Amino acid sequence: MVALSLVPDPLEPGALDLFVLIAVSLRDDAVSAYFPFVEKVARDLGARRIRFRSSRPGWCRSLSNRWRLSHVEYVTEVQDGEVR
């Protein structure tokens, strides 16, 4: 299962990226098996890049050299209380 979203490219105004919201599979070779489909969807929709975020550090070892680490996203919970 894969859920995709077409989003604005944050680096190039007017360009689009395909963002992988979630991808789930029981296969060990899921990336190599399903990436061609995801890339075709991106191409058909006119996306310039495919992006996803993950907290799993193992992605660097399992992706091909086409991929690069772009950034890490840090998130904090909103706490109750006054604004300081």
C-alpha positions as CSV (number, residue, x, y, z in Angstrom):
1,M,0.0,0.0,0.0
2,V,1.2,3.5,-0.8
3,A,-0.3,6.9,-0.2
4,L,1.1,9.7,-2.3
5,S,0.5,13.5,-2.4
6,L,1.5,16.0,-5.0
7,V,3.1,19.0,-3.2
8,P,4.9,22.2,-4.1
9,D,8.6,21.9,-4.4
10,P,10.0,24.1,-1.5
11,L,13.1,25.0,-3.5
12,E,11.6,25.9,-6.9
13,P,8.4,28.0,-7.1
14,G,5.9,26.4,-9.5
15,A,7.5,23.0,-9.5
16,L,5.9,19.9,-8.0
17,D,7.2,17.0,-5.9
18,L,5.5,13.7,-5.3
19,F,5.6,13.1,-1.5
20,V,5.2,9.5,-0.2
21,L,3.0,9.8,2.8
22,I,3.1,6.1,3.7
23,A,4.3,2.9,2.1
24,V,3.7,-0.5,3.7
25,S,4.7,-3.9,2.4
26,L,5.6,-7.3,3.8
27,R,8.2,-7.8,1.1
28,D,11.9,-7.5,1.8
29,D,12.5,-6.0,-1.7
30,A,9.6,-3.5,-1.5
31,V,11.6,-0.5,-2.5
32,S,13.0,-2.1,-5.7
33,A,9.7,-3.9,-6.4
34,Y,7.4,-0.8,-6.1
35,F,9.6,2.2,-6.9
36,P,9.1,1.9,-10.6
37,F,5.3,2.3,-10.1
38,V,5.8,5.3,-7.8
39,E,8.2,6.9,-10.3
40,K,5.7,6.4,-13.1
41,V,3.0,8.1,-11.1
42,A,5.5,11.0,-10.4
43,R,6.3,11.3,-14.1
44,D,2.6,11.1,-15.2
45,L,1.7,13.9,-12.7
46,G,4.7,16.1,-13.8
47,A,6.5,15.9,-10.5
48,R,10.2,16.9,-10.4
49,R,11.2,14.9,-7.4
50,I,10.0,12.1,-5.1
51,R,10.4,12.8,-1.4
52,F,9.6,11.0,1.9
53,R,10.6,11.4,5.6
54,S,11.5,8.7,8.0
55,S,13.0,8.5,11.4
56,R,14.7,5.1,10.5
57,P,18.4,5.6,9.9
58,G,18.6,2.4,7.9
59,W,17.2,4.1,4.7
60,C,20.7,5.4,3.9
61,R,21.9,1.8,3.5
62,S,18.9,0.4,1.6
63,L,18.3,3.1,-1.0
64,S,20.3,3.3,-4.3
65,N,22.8,6.1,-4.9
66,R,20.1,8.1,-6.8
67,W,18.8,9.2,-3.4
68,R,20.4,11.8,-1.1
69,L,19.6,12.8,2.4
70,S,18.1,16.3,2.1
71,H,17.2,17.3,5.7
72,V,16.0,16.0,9.0
73,E,12.7,17.3,10.5
74,Y,12.5,17.9,14.2
75,V,9.1,18.1,15.8
76,T,7.9,19.1,19.3
77,E,4.6,18.7,21.0
78,V,2.5,21.8,21.8
79,Q,2.4,22.2,25.5
80,D,-0.3,23.7,27.6
81,G,0.5,27.1,29.2
82,E,1.2,30.7,28.4
83,V,3.2,31.9,25.4
84,R,6.7,33.1,26.5
